[in-house]
Amino acid sequence: MFAIIKTGGKQYRVSQGDQIVVERIAGEVGSEVALTEVLALGDGQSGSIGTPTVANASVRAKIVQQPRGTKVLVFKKKRRKNYRRKRGHRQELTVLKIQEISAGKEGGLEQSRDSTLEARVE
């Protein structure tokens, strides 16, 4: 089973047991977080796509690390004007290990898929 989640303004395709690197999420190393912004669910044969998110779906993940990314140098220069600015930036990151993907209390993918189709027809 896989899910497409949205966090930090980016979208990630995750399965159970995957490790992903996302932008910083508040929490201690070892604590669990629930990612509720699930855009789609699937298991190979069937799936459901949210409008814009899948109702009652969530992904449970454990925080493995809270590192910082590599330094990105920003250098600005205007020629012949003696204008030079050098700045650096290090993005704060979070490494997550996906524990569980749940489709919610509605009973699985088929039922949520049917409700999505009914909502589009009406």
BAFI-3210 file (N, C-alpha, C; in Angstrom, 3 decimals, decimal comma, padded with zeros to 6 digits):
// residues 122
n [1|2|3|4|5|6|7|8|9|10|11|12|13|14|15|16|17|18|19|20|21|22|23|24|25|26|27|28|29|30|31|32|33|34|35|36|37|38|39|40|41|42|43|44|45|46|47|48|49|50|51|52|53|54|55|56|57|58|59|60|61|62|63|64|65|66|67|68|69|70|71|72|73|74|75|76|77|78|79|80|81|82|83|84|85|86|87|88|89|90|91|92|93|94|95|96|97|98|99|100|101|102|103|104|105|106|107|108|109|110|111|112|113|114|115|116|117|118|119|120|121|122]
n.u [000,846|000,499|000,917|000,291|001,586|001,455|003,699|005,405|005,095|005,713|005,292|005,168|005,690|004,965|005,572|004,912|007,508|009,354|011,952|012,030|013,167|012,232|011,135|011,728|009,966|008,226|009,171|010,487|013,348|012,542|009,879|006,431|004,658|001,670|000,692|-001,665|-002,453|-003,211|-003,039|-003,584|-004,330|-003,287|-003,061|-001,918|-003,835|-006,299|-007,385|-007,645|-008,367|-008,038|-010,143|-009,572|-008,026|-007,843|-010,529|-010,429|-008,025|-004,674|-001,143|001,200|004,222|007,645|010,000|013,275|015,722|016,930|018,415|020,597|020,689|023,030|025,237|024,180|025,473|024,953|025,658|025,952|026,576|027,469|028,810|031,641|030,829|031,647|030,082|029,413|027,990|027,914|026,232|025,009|023,035|021,440|019,284|016,883|016,119|014,065|014,178|012,070|010,556|008,301|005,609|002,927|000,163|-002,995|-006,306|-008,473|-011,619|-013,580|-013,527|-011,704|-010,156|-011,949|-014,500|-014,018|-013,282|-015,659|-017,287|-015,982|-016,421|-019,201|-019,485|-018,425|-020,286|-022,624]
n.v [-001,175|002,245|005,789|009,179|011,968|015,299|017,628|020,374|021,875|020,225|017,154|013,683|010,260|007,515|004,392|001,747|001,475|003,004|005,538|008,980|012,275|015,307|018,776|020,607|019,298|019,924|018,406|015,801|013,599|010,270|010,515|010,193|011,247|012,366|012,451|014,075|015,124|013,622|012,957|010,963|007,444|004,051|000,614|-000,836|-002,365|-000,985|002,327|005,548|008,923|012,026|014,935|017,896|016,215|012,834|011,631|011,117|009,702|008,866|009,077|007,503|008,311|008,023|010,095|010,110|011,504|014,904|016,622|019,103|020,501|020,609|023,402|026,187|028,532|031,974|034,387|037,701|040,136|043,246|044,452|046,582|048,298|047,800|046,152|043,486|040,674|038,051|035,303|032,586|029,566|027,063|024,461|023,295|019,988|016,978|013,568|010,993|007,891|005,770|004,405|003,425|003,255|004,431|004,023|005,119|005,312|004,438|001,991|001,125|001,158|000,802|001,686|004,395|005,211|004,828|006,731|009,040|009,004|009,239|011,793|013,319|012,897|014,099]
n.w [000,000|-000,748|-000,220|-001,079|000,243|001,616|002,759|004,115|001,803|-000,291|-002,172|-001,439|-002,243|-000,397|001,305|003,666|006,009|004,616|004,497|004,648|003,770|004,928|005,150|008,210|010,951|013,878|016,916|019,042|018,665|018,047|018,710|017,628|014,719|013,125|009,874|008,251|005,858|003,327|000,009|-001,856|-002,009|-002,483|-003,626|-005,644|-007,227|-006,787|-005,854|-004,220|-004,792|-003,348|-002,767|-001,884|-000,262|001,049|002,878|006,368|006,254|007,195|007,855|009,807|011,327|012,457|014,059|013,083|012,827|013,231|011,278|009,668|006,417|003,618|003,161|001,321|-000,790|-001,305|-003,509|-004,346|-006,798|-008,238|-011,045|-011,339|-009,315|-006,794|-005,204|-003,311|-001,890|000,338|001,399|003,390|003,580|005,492|005,333|007,637|008,456|008,628|009,282|008,515|009,423|007,998|009,648|009,580|007,333|007,183|006,020|007,149|008,996|007,354|006,134|004,178|000,874|-001,308|-000,496|000,095|-002,429|-003,869|-002,618|-003,391|-006,158|-006,194|-005,139|-007,195|-009,225|-008,317]
ca.u [000,000|001,259|000,164|000,947|001,353|001,962|004,255|006,429|004,897|006,139|004,531|006,017|005,042|005,546|005,041|005,282|008,924|010,208|012,536|012,018|013,734|011,294|011,483|011,652|008,700|008,467|009,072|011,740|013,777|011,889|008,440|005,643|003,847|000,611|000,581|-003,069|-002,699|-003,004|-003,656|-004,038|-004,002|-003,356|-002,424|-001,550|-005,030|-007,285|-006,898|-008,571|-007,750|-008,795|-010,580|-008,168|-007,400|-008,668|-011,183|-010,075|-006,783|-003,506|000,112|001,907|005,662|008,504|011,116|014,543|016,778|016,608|019,683|020,584|021,172|024,309|025,192|023,996|026,036|024,263|026,630|025,420|027,623|027,198|030,139|032,164|030,208|032,191|028,972|029,526|027,350|028,013|025,412|024,826|021,771|021,364|017,894|016,664|015,420|013,606|014,149|010,915|010,368|006,859|005,187|001,629|-000,712|-004,370|-007,287|-009,511|-012,659|-014,632|-013,512|-010,772|-010,021|-013,097|-015,599|-013,660|-013,289|-017,051|-017,808|-015,381|-017,116|-020,541|-019,372|-018,184|-021,494|-023,622]
ca.v [000,000|003,484|007,030|010,412|012,928|016,647|018,269|021,353|022,402|019,238|015,911|012,500|008,953|006,718|003,087|001,383|001,131|003,965|006,676|010,157|013,503|016,406|019,992|020,441|019,104|020,072|017,170|015,217|012,370|009,120|010,725|009,884|012,324|011,925|013,287|013,926|015,671|012,510|013,339|009,775|006,135|003,002|-000,661|-001,534|-002,661|000,083|003,478|006,662|010,231|012,973|016,195|017,691|015,159|011,660|011,807|010,228|008,966|009,442|008,330|007,615|008,234|008,230|010,999|009,407|012,513|016,306|017,204|020,290|020,198|021,188|024,859|026,770|029,877|032,963|035,442|038,760|041,056|044,191|044,765|047,951|049,106|047,308|045,590|042,036|040,153|036,595|034,764|031,143|029,053|025,621|024,089|022,345|018,844|015,914|012,250|010,258|006,488|005,554|003,273|002,851|004,034|004,020|004,599|005,761|004,494|004,152|000,595|000,760|001,948|000,709|002,525|005,805|005,456|004,967|008,014|010,083|009,004|009,778|013,231|013,947|012,792|015,039]
ca.w [000,000|-000,781|-000,038|-001,495|001,318|001,382|003,942|003,779|000,456|-001,282|-002,151|-001,346|-002,358|000,683|001,657|005,026|006,148|003,908|005,197|003,786|004,326|004,686|005,875|009,664|011,646|015,310|017,675|019,502|018,013|018,651|018,855|016,445|014,167|012,220|008,686|007,874|004,525|002,396|-001,259|-002,573|-001,455|-003,482|-003,281|-006,868|-008,021|-006,658|-005,111|-004,074|-004,930|-002,552|-003,374|-002,250|000,538|001,315|004,177|007,487|006,013|007,854|007,811|011,076|011,095|013,619|013,768|013,248|012,988|012,952|010,812|008,816|005,080|003,227|003,030|-000,005|-000,805|-002,127|-003,767|-005,194|-007,224|-009,309|-011,570|-011,339|-008,264|-005,532|-004,436|-003,173|-000,674|000,417|002,483|003,332|004,120|005,745|005,584|008,719|007,897|009,504|008,663|009,023|009,045|007,904|010,473|009,194|006,466|007,461|005,107|007,943|009,611|006,382|005,711|003,126|-000,338|-002,207|-000,035|-000,079|-003,857|-004,271|-002,134|-004,212|-007,444|-005,980|-004,937|-008,484|-010,032|-007,817]
c.u [000,891|000,320|000,979|000,565|001,936|002,444|005,352|006,300|005,324|005,304|005,494|005,169|005,731|004,833|005,481|006,739|009,871|010,782|012,569|012,611|012,812|011,797|011,121|010,215|009,008|008,249|010,447|012,071|013,159|010,390|007,732|004,827|002,808|000,519|-000,823|-003,388|-002,330|-003,764|-004,211|-003,581|-004,093|-002,693|-002,059|-002,750|-006,013|-006,688|-007,971|-007,785|-008,638|-009,184|-010,602|-007,463|-008,383|-009,223|-010,746|-008,807|-005,632|-002,318|000,830|003,385|006,413|009,667|012,415|015,670|016,198|017,889|019,484|021,199|022,522|024,148|025,082|024,516|025,250|025,218|026,022|026,559|027,089|028,550|030,415|031,562|030,725|031,078|029,097|028,895|027,422|027,237|025,305|023,496|021,888|019,934|017,820|015,740|014,953|013,603|013,026|010,956|008,875|006,498|003,934|000,883|-002,131|-005,331|-008,419|-010,543|-013,716|-014,575|-012,651|-010,863|-011,287|-014,217|-015,268|-013,637|-014,717|-017,622|-017,226|-016,097|-018,522|-020,510|-019,148|-019,431|-022,502|-023,271]
c.v [001,237|004,663|008,174|011,464|014,275|017,205|019,225|021,907|021,452|017,979|014,732|011,249|008,040|005,379|002,784|000,933|002,088|005,002|007,835|011,337|014,643|017,647|019,819|020,345|019,166|018,743|016,661|013,961|011,195|009,290|010,422|011,101|011,705|012,926|013,075|014,460|014,617|012,827|012,151|008,530|005,112|001,741|-001,466|-001,785|-001,492|001,223|004,529|007,953|011,220|014,211|017,283|016,620|014,016|011,786|010,721|009,410|009,666|008,508|008,590|007,395|008,518|009,117|010,268|010,384|013,896|016,998|018,544|019,912|020,837|022,689|025,261|028,199|030,759|034,136|036,433|039,709|041,967|044,679|046,257|048,832|048,730|046,799|044,069|041,627|038,634|036,126|033,268|030,758|027,547|025,297|023,088|021,250|017,895|014,620|011,467|008,812|006,210|004,272|002,609|003,820|003,539|004,771|005,266|004,780|004,048|002,737|000,301|001,627|001,947|001,653|004,004|006,166|005,657|006,313|009,176|010,169|009,575|011,293|013,949|013,945|013,843|016,433]
c.w [000,000|-000,574|-000,605|-000,461|000,941|002,711|003,502|002,374|-000,645|-001,129|-002,208|-001,509|-001,353|000,807|003,075|005,053|005,442|004,864|004,225|004,532|003,926|005,399|007,341|010,161|013,130|016,016|018,042|018,695|018,770|018,817|017,530|016,024|013,234|011,079|008,117|006,488|003,478|001,119|-002,027|-001,832|-002,571|-002,995|-004,513|-007,766|-007,992|-005,855|-004,961|-004,124|-004,194|-003,326|-002,315|-001,421|000,730|002,729|005,152|007,264|006,732|007,689|009,116|010,809|012,391|013,210|014,097|013,556|012,744|012,458|010,116|007,478|004,808|003,012|001,561|000,064|-001,767|-002,281|-004,750|-005,544|-008,319|-009,807|-011,563|-010,245|-006,870|-004,604|-004,451|-001,844|-000,718|001,637|002,309|003,941|004,312|006,132|006,728|008,209|008,989|008,699|009,331|008,549|009,113|008,660|009,910|008,288|006,725|006,554|005,856|008,441|008,614|005,838|004,510|001,898|-001,184|-001,783|-000,218|-001,561|-004,355|-003,827|-002,934|-005,561|-007,307|-005,820|-006,269|-009,352|-009,618|-008,115]
res [m|f|a|i|i|k|t|g|g|k|q|y|r|v|s|q|g|d|q|i|v|v|e|r|i|a|g|e|v|g|s|e|v|a|l|t|e|v|l|a|l|g|d|g|q|s|g|s|i|g|t|p|t|v|a|n|a|s|v|r|a|k|i|v|q|q|p|r|g|t|k|v|l|v|f|k|k|k|r|r|k|n|y|r|r|k|r|g|h|r|q|e|l|t|v|l|k|i|q|e|i|s|a|g|k|e|g|g|l|e|q|s|r|d|s|t|l|e|a|r|v|e]
***
